[in-house]
Amino acid sequence: MTTDTFSEIDPEQTAEDLHTILDMVRWSVSCFNQAGLFYGHGTDNAWDEAASLVLQLLHLHQELTLQTGDQLFHSRLTKAEKLKIIEIVKRRANERIPVPYLTNQAWFCDLPFFVDERVLIPRSPIAELIQNHFEEWIGDSEPQHILDLCTGGGCIAIALAYAFEEAQVDAVDISQDALDVAEMNITEHELNHRVYPIHSDLMGALQGQQYDLIVSNPPYVDAEDMDDLPEEFHHEPELALAAGADGLDLVDNILRQAPSHLTDNGWLFVEVGNSEVHMYNRYPELPIQWVEFENGGHGVFAISKNDLVEYWRSVDH
């Protein structure tokens, strides 16, 4: 349990001393620096974290700062607004709760999503692949049936539906709690007619279903990394993070199940993060292609159905 290091802060006096958005952001940065927070759920430094939190609590999109420059930050706040910000900043500092859980909002592929502690906060580099329509691998083809395996809050599935407007997307997860959040997001984006949440342990409930594209961001954190995770990550569901000693418990099954669920020209994309090193050790002969990202990120591989079939044929015989 985290000690309340900011219990001495008097919200009323602090609200009286601070006046503008800039004042609140600067004060928040000082609190975050004092608390020694970890950043990794949408920002990587105290200033961006504070600005993101304050603007979200004021229901102001960060794009406004590009349009108004410094003018927005010099806007004065009401007392109620200041007290609300002070309360949430204290919670971020004391309880180490990631900002998206405090505001119930995260962004992925430039789209807004509801998040809470039932689902991971989206941060996958797969976003870049979606925005590029997987062009390097599928060219101009338009996949008709797509599977988002381990969908969590449905962010990848929904982004895929936006990218491929004629496709049906199945959003699969073992957690019914996560699927409840995914369904909320699907409804909010008015995609109930094309994105379908399905309760399944990987592909176990998908008998007979085949997909042109399977995308998966499964749990892949190995035991050593789980032990070393900053406190912020322990607010996320362990079921969506931990994957055994080398982080590949689910990936092993995905690679086995995928061939029967891919169409002849289908592709599988899987994120394994830092467990990339374990992939080399476990599957030295598997002809996977590691994705190179322009906007940062690593640990995502691609493999075609044909290559998967040939690999398992050679291994099993």
Buried (B, 14 or more C-beta within 10 A) or exposed (E): EEEEBBEEBEBEEBBEEBBBBBBBBBBBBEBBBEBEBBBBBBBEEBBBBBBBBBBBBBEBEEEEBEEEEEEBBEEEBEEEBBBBBBEBBBBBBBBBBBBBBBBEBBBBBEBBBBBBBBBBBBBBBBBBBBBEBBEEBBEEBEBEBBBBBBBBBBBBBBBBBBBBEEBBBBBBBBBEBBBBBBBBBBEBBEBEEBBBBBEBEBBEEBEEBBBBBBBBBBBBBBEEBBEEBEEBBEBBBEBBBBBBEBBBBBBBBBBEBBBBBBBEEBBBBBBBBBBBEBBEEBBEEBEBBEBEBEEEBBBBBBBBBBBBBEBBEEEEE
